[in-house]
Amino acid sequence: MARDERVVRDRTRPKAGAARRSPVRQRQGPARSATWTRRLAVTALVLAALNLRPLVTSLGPVLEEARAALGMSAAVAGLLTSVPAVCFALVGSAAPRLARRYGPDGVVLAGMAAVALGLALRPFVGSTPVFLTLSGLALAGIAVANVLLPVVVKQRFPDRVGMMTGLYSMALNLGASAAAAVTVPLAGAFGGDWRAGLGSWAVLAAVAVPPWAALVRDGRRPTGPRRGHQLGQGTGPQAERTAGGDVAAEAGSRVRVARSPMAWALAAFFGLQSTSAYVIMGWLPQIFRDAGLSAEAAGLLFAVTSVLGVPLSFVLAAVAGRLRNQSGIAVLLGAFGLAGYAGLWAAPAATPWLWAVLLGVANCSFPLVLTMIAMRGRDGATVIRLSAFAQSVGYLLSVPGPILVGVLYQHSGGWHGPLAFVLCLMVSQIAAGYFAGRNRQI
């Protein structure tokens, strides 16, 4: 009888090994899931950033062939340089409403799908209106991603805002430079077909879709009491602060961003640095050619301004993210711009490589303002509204600048007048950057 009782007790007693393993497994499961999600988010972020500029920069090298095939007038071709900024402003303003309904990850997923579809179809149409419509579809996808990527950084990497902003800014510059440099060789690989060269970039956009789809599925899978509030995947006090996603969203929706002086400073800084970037992209090669340099040399000098942004974007945003006040960096970058434009005004052919390097450094104001936007909002919901406001207003402000430069150039026949105008804008950029860089939150 006693023996039977011992057997029963042995059978019902839990095994020591199982008792020891169970808590470990319970801890390892969520930890592995959080690590996997964070790595997936990094991959999705980089792939999305790579696709934010090829739509624009891939067309220029084959624009002559595209115009001939589509019967596109010079006026319409010139309009294409302003369409991206207008589309970014108008469509980007809708991003906060879409994000509140579908979540930032879902909206970026739809944006990447729109980019892939537009890039794949637009080279193979036979009319200018359809070409422009499909370009607009892809630009709409880019516009919502422009606004929401800083939000994704704020939510998923609240303790690494500067570093992650630098990473995707570096990827953005890399995508822009690669599309400008590789589109013609790609067309050559397909027998000189410009349509194939343009359409090839749809493959890169399609590759970005699955990681974002996986993030959306991961966000819908409940694995814990805070799973639904994906405002950061870390642990500890920061995760506790960001876990209240519903409270943050409700508070952020009550913030009137348009009444904040800081929001207007960010919008002005964003718009003025965009104006400078569009002037460089649209007119810098022509300035060098008018100074007597060859087309090849002018192209190489323009490439320098783009390539410099690849490493500098990462370093600059990482450093800015560690500082509470970024005013000094904004002023310093503006000083580089002043020196570069002043050199072009005084003696463009004297030391052209120096002017190109100075302007390339000044162009790094873009990752700086993105870092500022992510840091100025108190929570993810506020960052969504702030990002949409600063980018929408900023892109609208950037539209007239390159056009006015062209008008001044046409009427004066030289570059002294246009460059004097750009120098005045650069002084305004320095002032706006100083105010936007102060340690204030909305």
C-alpha angles and dihedrals in degrees: 000000000000089000092054091051091052091051091051091049091049092051095048096043111097115244114256093227092053091048090052095045100047099070091045091053091047090054097042095051098063091037092055091045092051092048092049092048092050092050090047090051091052091051093048092047094052094045092050091049092051088059099050097089113022090087089063104032097043094062099059098067092053099031093112092055092044092051092050093049096045099037090239117173123229090246092056091045089053090049089059090072091063099038095079094055093047092047092047090052099046100039095036090061089065093055096090093056092046092047092051090054103038104016126249093272093053093048093049089049090055089045093054090048090052091050092051093048095047094047092047097049107033098072092056101053122101104218136063096231093055091045090053092045093054090045087053091052091055092043089054089056090049091048095059091044090051090057099039104043092076086051092052089051092050093048102041100031106030092154095047104043096135096045095047093045088052091049096054092040088055090050090049092054091045091053092048094049094044094051092051093048103037105039095084094046089048090053089049091053088058095051096277094302108155090196092062091047091055096040093052090076090066087074092062090049092049090053089059094058102072097055091052091046088053091051090052091050091046091053092053095052111093111221102152146000093277099038095108093057100070096180094132133346098221132100134235130043095334092054090048090053094048096042093084094080096155092051091048092048091050092048092045092051089058094053112105099212094180090064094056118099088207091057091052091048090052091047092050092047091047093049096046095047088048090052091053091048092051091048090052093046094045105036113016096089090049091050090055093045091050087053090060102266121135122255090249093052091046090051092050092049090051090049089055091060090053099042093050089063093063099072097021094056092059095045095043096049092045091053093043091051090060093053126079092208121044098176093106092054092049091051092046093051089048090052089055088052092049091051093047096049091043089054091051089049095050105034116351095174097044100079105354094164090058092051091048092051093048092051091045090057091046089054089066088082085094097071088040094058091046089054090049092052092052092048099044096061117083093215142005095270092053091047089055092055094041093049092049092048097045094045097041095048091038095053091048089052090051096056100079097045101074090040092053090048089055092048092050090047092050095048098041098038091219144062104249094088097043093045092048087055091050090049089056090051090050091055088052090049091055091052093047092046091052092055094040091052096059119114098260131129132204 
